[in-house]
Amino acid sequence: MRGLRAHGRHGVYESERASGQEFVVDVVLGLNTEPAARGDDLSRTVDYGSLARRLAAAVEGEPVNLIETLAERLAAVCLAETAAQEVEVTVHKPNAPLPLPFDDVTVTIHRSRR
């Protein structure tokens, strides 16, 4: 899933927490898709619509200082999926308060059950 957008109030500065800003999330899940494909059965894989809602709720939830912390929170949401064995999460903060022009600020983490 790439480009999931949600409004959050994460950041170190009070101004970031007061007004919030848009965060963009990419997740790549590692899972065995064979059981789901063999039976054409959604219950044996990840329901991406449901996962998207839970990820957005995590972004919109309790503020944290760092996008590294937010990425950990999002990885935990993904790994709560029974089928997911590993995840790569990238959190984009395109409106981060930097003193120079930039395109994006991102943090990418990799987590697994192993």
Secondary structure, DSSP 8 states (H G I E B T S, - for coil): ---EEEEE--SSSHHHHHH-EEEEEEEEEE---HHHHHHT-GGGS--HHHHHHHHHHHHHSS--S-HHHHHHHHHHHHHTSTT--EEEEEEE-TT---SS--S--EEEEEEE--
